[in-house]
Amino acid sequence: MAELRALTFVPVDTDALTTAQGRIAVFVTPDLKLSAGARRLNRLTKGALARATASEAWDKLSEGKVMTIAWPAGLEAEAVDMVKLPRRPSHELARKAGAALAVAAGSAPMTVLVEGTNRPEEIALGVALRGYGFDDHKTKKDDPRGAATFMCAKPEEAEAAAVPRIAVAEGVHFTRNLVNEPANVLTTTEFAKRLEALRDLGVEVEVLEEDKLEKLGMRALLCVGQGSASPSKVVILRWKGGAKGDAPLALIGKGVVFDTGGISLKPAAGMEDMTMDMGGAGVVAGVMHAVAKRKAKANVVGMVGLVENMPSGNAVRPGDVVASMKGDTIEVVNTDAEGRLVLCDVMWHAQETEKPAAMIDLATLTGACIVALGYEKAAVYSNDEPLAGAFLKAAEAENEGAWRMPLGQAYDDMLKSPVADMKNVGGRPAGSVTAAQFLKRFVKDDMPWIHLDIAGVAHVKTDLDLSPKGATGWGVRALDRLIADKFEKAE
């Protein structure tokens, strides 16, 4: 599993720069004023930093980007990485600068001089988020990541500010590790086992097996997994960091560990990507890891429905009618619209048993979401303006793309069935909207609710500023911030 770099914060010691190993990072403001440490480096390297900042290449360098001086004279370090950064960078820019340093350093140890900026904790978060790799199934492993030492004027303050951010980074890594796993490794049973390990952080974990799910009436969820040899499960994660008796925030995740489409079989091309169809459950797991690790003063419950959607002689068929836990009947028109069948039962169970203050579900639910929003933003649906506004604000603060989408009666009408209370798809038009409208039928009238369709943002084919290609962990940071802003009570 990918592990975070060891991050330490120490006072500025320019004498130690001469013997620092690996790479040394230094920040230079756009007006070219060098900090005391940078001036010392410039002298040690016989003016190399000054020559670099006088170059045309430096003039063209964007803020937050790196210029490297390789094998500098006068130092034992293999490189000096110079970053153009204002004295007071935004949180986003500071994180991007840290991420750029992580890419430049690779596995090498880093000594980072941050005396010229007041955002060392954000730079450290960028290093932690971008310094990620997943090589569990390669015979030749990547080199382990070297430590990152941050030299700063007030190391105690910087470390204290970094601790909760690094806890969130660990949650992001937890999500990415889950989403990147192949389906023959991350079975429903293995997924539940990894969630049970969260007990070590103080999370209460309850695993509901198929016999219990049958007794509860979760036949919509069970029908999805009935064609697979892997048993369907629901895992409940409870973090009780808030006041006793306060209603929790409920996070619900779709955990389809592999999605063939079932009898409505997907095309072969690209089906290997369906190992990421448990991305919603992965995000819920990462958020629960983060809030527990930073000991959030909030009550949060996570519920994930773990199933595998396979074709077999036992698989649910198009045209079958199943009963949900709520009692409503559903005509299964398309077995590849399975995620909503999982979520509807888990959402109903969460409302019945946990009596949450609000509920947010996450799912890699529809290809239509990707058609609408591409790979830049998740689709946000909600029945509650204050909750939706708070989430969108949190997502913007964390630079995690999200866009509000509509709900309405006309979309709900598209789900009418001649043989059941509803059908599970509404046709090709507005496919992401009708999926959200289906889920809304399982939200109680007084329940503030958000549905997040993360199909386009959970797993990407190209490197991003804060994550390499593959699983992104999108949503862990935004939801953690929402919890801190709206549900966490100060001491």
ZAMARGU-4260 file (C-alpha; in steps of 0.2 Angstrom, whole numbers, plus 5000, padded with zeros to 4 digits):
<rodrens>
0) 5000/5000/5000 | 5006/5018/4997 | 5012/5026/5012 | 5013/5045/5016 | 5031/5052/5017
5) 5037/5054/5034 | 5034/5073/5037 | 5044/5083/5050 | 5045/5101/5055 | 5061/5109/5061
10) 5069/5126/5064 | 5078/5134/5050 | 5096/5128/5050 | 5106/5135/5035 | 5122/5126/5041
15) 5113/5109/5038 | 5110/5113/5020 | 5128/5109/5015 | 5125/5091/5020 | 5107/5088/5016
20) 5104/5073/5006 | 5092/5071/4991 | 5084/5087/4986 | 5083/5104/4993 | 5067/5115/4989
25) 5067/5134/4991 | 5054/5146/4987 | 5057/5162/4977 | 5044/5177/4976 | 5040/5184/4959
30) 5050/5200/4964 | 5065/5189/4965 | 5069/5193/4984 | 5078/5178/4991 | 5075/5173/5009
35) 5090/5171/5021 | 5091/5152/5018 | 5090/5155/4999 | 5104/5168/5000 | 5115/5155/5009
40) 5111/5142/4996 | 5115/5155/4982 | 5132/5158/4990 | 5135/5139/4992 | 5131/5136/4974
45) 5142/5150/4968 | 5127/5161/4962 | 5117/5147/4954 | 5101/5152/4961 | 5103/5170/4955
50) 5108/5165/4938 | 5093/5154/4937 | 5081/5168/4942 | 5089/5180/4929 | 5085/5167/4915
55) 5071/5168/4902 | 5065/5151/4908 | 5062/5158/4925 | 5052/5173/4918 | 5041/5160/4909
60) 5039/5149/4924 | 5021/5149/4931 | 5018/5152/4950 | 5019/5136/4959 | 5030/5127/4947
65) 5048/5120/4949 | 5064/5125/4941 | 5078/5112/4945 | 5097/5115/4947 | 5104/5097/4946
70) 5120/5092/4955 | 5124/5110/4962 | 5142/5114/4966 | 5145/5116/4985 | 5131/5104/4991
75) 5129/5086/4994 | 5111/5086/4988 | 5107/5080/4970 | 5097/5095/4966 | 5090/5111/4971
80) 5071/5114/4967 | 5066/5132/4965 | 5048/5136/4966 | 5040/5153/4961 | 5028/5157/4975
85) 5021/5173/4983 | 5024/5177/5001 | 5006/5174/5005 | 5000/5161/4992 | 4982/5154/4992
90) 4979/5138/5000 | 4977/5130/4983 | 4993/5137/4976 | 5003/5132/4991 | 4996/5114/4989
95) 5000/5114/4971 | 5018/5120/4974 | 5020/5106/4987 | 5013/5093/4974 | 5025/5100/4961
100) 5040/5097/4973 | 5033/5079/4976 | 5034/5075/4958 | 5051/5082/4956 | 5058/5073/4971
105) 5051/5056/4967 | 5057/5044/4980 | 5072/5055/4985 | 5072/5063/5003 | 5067/5082/5003
110) 5073/5097/5013 | 5060/5111/5011 | 5064/5128/5016 | 5048/5137/5019 | 5054/5153/5028
115) 5047/5164/5015 | 5029/5158/5015 | 5016/5157/5029 | 5008/5141/5022 | 5020/5127/5027
120) 5006/5116/5032 | 4997/5118/5015 | 5014/5114/5006 | 5015/5099/5016 | 4998/5093/5012
125) 5002/5095/4993 | 5017/5084/4996 | 5007/5071/5005 | 4993/5071/4992 | 5004/5070/4976
130) 5017/5059/4983 | 5006/5044/4980 | 5009/5028/4970 | 5001/5011/4970 | 5013/4996/4965
135) 5006/4982/4976 | 5004/4971/4961 | 5020/4975/4952 | 5035/4963/4954 | 5047/4977/4954
140) 5042/4989/4967 | 5044/5008/4967 | 5057/5015/4979 | 5050/5020/4995 | 5047/5038/4998
145) 5061/5048/5007 | 5056/5059/5022 | 5052/5077/5019 | 5059/5089/5032 | 5051/5106/5032
150) 5063/5120/5039 | 5052/5134/5045 | 5052/5149/5057 | 5039/5142/5068 | 5040/5123/5067
155) 5028/5119/5081 | 5015/5130/5074 | 5017/5123/5057 | 5016/5105/5063 | 5001/5108/5074
160) 4992/5116/5058 | 4998/5101/5047 | 4992/5087/5059 | 4973/5088/5054 | 4978/5090/5036
165) 4989/5075/5035 | 4975/5065/5044 | 4964/5070/5029 | 4978/5065/5017 | 4979/5048/5025
170) 4960/5047/5022 | 4963/5051/5004 | 4976/5038/5002 | 4965/5025/5010 | 4951/5029/4997
175) 4964/5028/4983 | 4971/5011/4989 | 4953/5004/4989 | 4948/5011/4972 | 4965/5006/4964
180) 4963/4987/4969 | 4958/4974/4957 | 4942/4965/4960 | 4950/4948/4962 | 4959/4956/4977
185) 4945/4968/4984 | 4931/4956/4985 | 4916/4961/4996 | 4923/4951/5010 | 4940/4959/5008
190) 4933/4976/5008 | 4923/4973/5024 | 4939/4966/5032 | 4948/4982/5028 | 4934/4993/5035
195) 4934/4982/5051 | 4952/4988/5053 | 4946/5006/5056 | 4941/4999/5074 | 4960/5003/5078
200) 4956/5022/5075 | 4940/5021/5087 | 4927/5018/5073 | 4913/5006/5078 | 4911/4994/5064
205) 4896/4982/5061 | 4895/4970/5046 | 4877/4965/5040 | 4878/4948/5031 | 4865/4942/5018
210) 4854/4933/5030 | 4852/4949/5040 | 4849/4959/5024 | 4836/4947/5019 | 4827/4949/5036
215) 4828/4968/5034 | 4820/4967/5017 | 4835/4974/5007 | 4829/4964/4992 | 4834/4978/4980
220) 4852/4977/4986 | 4852/4958/4986 | 4846/4956/4969 | 4861/4965/4962 | 4873/4953/4970
225) 4863/4937/4968 | 4872/4932/4952 | 4889/4933/4960 | 4898/4920/4971 | 4904/4935/4982
230) 4892/4938/4997 | 4883/4955/4997 | 4886/4964/5013 | 4882/4981/5021 | 4895/4988/5033
235) 4891/5002/5045 | 4904/5013/5052 | 4900/5025/5067 | 4912/5039/5073 | 4905/5046/5089
240) 4916/5061/5092 | 4902/5073/5095 | 4889/5076/5109 | 4880/5060/5115 | 4863/5061/5108
245) 4867/5072/5093 | 4860/5066/5077 | 4874/5061/5065 | 4878/5065/5047 | 4875/5049/5037
250) 4887/5045/5022 | 4881/5032/5011 | 4892/5024/4998 | 4889/5013/4983 | 4901/4998/4984
255) 4900/4988/4968 | 4917/4979/4968 | 4915/4975/4950 | 4901/4979/4938 | 4899/4968/4922
260) 4882/4976/4920 | 4874/4959/4924 | 4863/4952/4911 | 4862/4969/4903 | 4881/4966/4899
265) 4893/4980/4896 | 4903/4981/4881 | 4920/4972/4883 | 4930/4988/4879 | 4934/4997/4895
270) 4926/4985/4906 | 4942/4983/4916 | 4939/5000/4923 | 4924/4994/4932 | 4935/4989/4947
275) 4932/5007/4952 | 4913/5006/4953 | 4915/5005/4972 | 4922/5022/4972 | 4907/5030/4982
280) 4910/5017/4996 | 4929/5021/4995 | 4926/5039/4998 | 4915/5035/5013 | 4929/5024/5020
285) 4941/5038/5017 | 4931/5051/5026 | 4928/5040/5041 | 4947/5036/5042 | 4950/5055/5041
290) 4937/5061/5055 | 4943/5047/5066 | 4962/5050/5064 | 4960/5069/5067 | 4947/5065/5081
295) 4933/5076/5074 | 4921/5083/5087 | 4906/5076/5077 | 4895/5061/5075 | 4896/5053/5058
300) 4890/5037/5052 | 4895/5029/5036 | 4886/5015/5027 | 4892/5005/5012 | 4883/4992/5002
305) 4895/4980/4995 | 4890/4969/4981 | 4897/4962/4964 | 4886/4963/4948 | 4889/4947/4938
310) 4879/4938/4925 | 4874/4920/4929 | 4860/4908/4930 | 4855/4916/4947 | 4857/4934/4941
315) 4843/4946/4941 | 4835/4949/4924 | 4828/4963/4915 | 4809/4964/4918 | 4811/4956/4936
320) 4801/4965/4949 | 4809/4967/4967 | 4804/4975/4983 | 4814/4988/4992 | 4817/4989/5011
325) 4805/5004/5010 | 4791/4993/5003 | 4791/5001/4986 | 4792/4989/4971 | 4804/4991/4957
330) 4804/4985/4939 | 4822/4981/4934 | 4822/4987/4916 | 4841/4987/4915 | 4853/4977/4927
335) 4867/4989/4923 | 4858/5002/4933 | 4862/4993/4948 | 4870/5006/4959 | 4853/5015/4963
340) 4846/4998/4969 | 4860/4996/4981 | 4859/5014/4988 | 4840/5015/4990 | 4840/5001/5003
345) 4855/5007/5012 | 4848/5025/5012 | 4832/5019/5019 | 4841/5008/5033 | 4851/5023/5038
350) 4836/5034/5040 | 4826/5021/5050 | 4840/5016/5062 | 4852/5031/5063 | 4839/5045/5062
355) 4853/5056/5054 | 4853/5075/5054 | 4857/5075/5036 | 4861/5061/5023 | 4874/5062/5008
360) 4876/5047/4996 | 4890/5045/4984 | 4891/5034/4969 | 4900/5031/4952 | 4882/5030/4946
365) 4880/5035/4928 | 4889/5037/4912 | 4877/5051/4908 | 4886/5061/4922 | 4902/5060/4912
370) 4893/5066/4896 | 4886/5081/4906 | 4901/5086/4916 | 4916/5077/4909 | 4930/5072/4921
375) 4931/5089/4929 | 4916/5090/4941 | 4904/5079/4951 | 4886/5081/4949 | 4877/5088/4965
380) 4858/5085/4968 | 4849/5090/4983 | 4833/5094/4991 | 4840/5106/5004 | 4847/5123/4999
385) 4857/5126/5015 | 4865/5109/5015 | 4869/5110/4996 | 4876/5127/4998 | 4887/5122/5012
390) 4894/5107/5002 | 4897/5117/4987 | 4907/5130/4997 | 4917/5116/5005 | 4921/5108/4988
395) 4926/5125/4981 | 4938/5128/4996 | 4946/5111/4993 | 4946/5114/4974 | 4936/5098/4971
400) 4925/5101/4956 | 4906/5100/4959 | 4891/5107/4950 | 4873/5108/4956 | 4861/5099/4944
405) 4842/5100/4944 | 4828/5089/4951 | 4809/5090/4946 | 4793/5081/4943 | 4795/5079/4925
410) 4811/5069/4928 | 4802/5059/4941 | 4788/5055/4929 | 4800/5046/4918 | 4802/5032/4931
415) 4784/5027/4929 | 4782/5008/4927 | 4766/4998/4920 | 4770/4984/4932 | 4778/4991/4948
420) 4779/5007/4958 | 4793/5013/4948 | 4807/5007/4935 | 4825/5008/4939 | 4829/5019/4923
425) 4820/5033/4914 | 4828/5031/4897 | 4843/5039/4889 | 4838/5058/4891 | 4844/5066/4907
430) 4851/5049/4914 | 4860/5056/4928 | 4845/5067/4933 | 4833/5052/4933 | 4845/5042/4943
435) 4845/5055/4956 | 4826/5057/4955 | 4825/5038/4958 | 4835/5040/4974 | 4825/5054/4980
440) 4810/5043/4981 | 4819/5034/4996 | 4823/5051/5005 | 4810/5055/5019 | 4801/5071/5017
445) 4810/5080/5032 | 4828/5073/5028 | 4841/5085/5021 | 4849/5075/5007 | 4863/5077/4994
450) 4867/5064/4980 | 4884/5065/4973 | 4887/5057/4956 | 4906/5055/4955 | 4907/5044/4940
455) 4919/5056/4931 | 4930/5061/4945 | 4933/5046/4956 | 4946/5038/4943 | 4955/5047/4929
460) 4967/5043/4915 | 4979/5058/4917 | 4989/5066/4931 | 4981/5080/4941 | 4988/5093/4951
465) 4986/5084/4968 | 4985/5066/4962 | 4993/5054/4949 | 4982/5046/4936 | 4970/5032/4943
470) 4960/5034/4959 | 4959/5052/4965 | 4950/5051/4982 | 4939/5065/4976 | 4927/5070/4990
475) 4936/5065/5005 | 4943/5083/5007 | 4927/5092/5003 | 4916/5081/5015 | 4929/5082/5029
480) 4928/5101/5027 | 4909/5101/5027 | 4909/5091/5043 | 4921/5103/5051 | 4911/5118/5045
485) 4894/5112/5048 | 4893/5097/5059 | 4908/5098/5071 | 4906/5108/5087 | 4921/5117/5094
490) 4927/5113/5112
</rodrens>
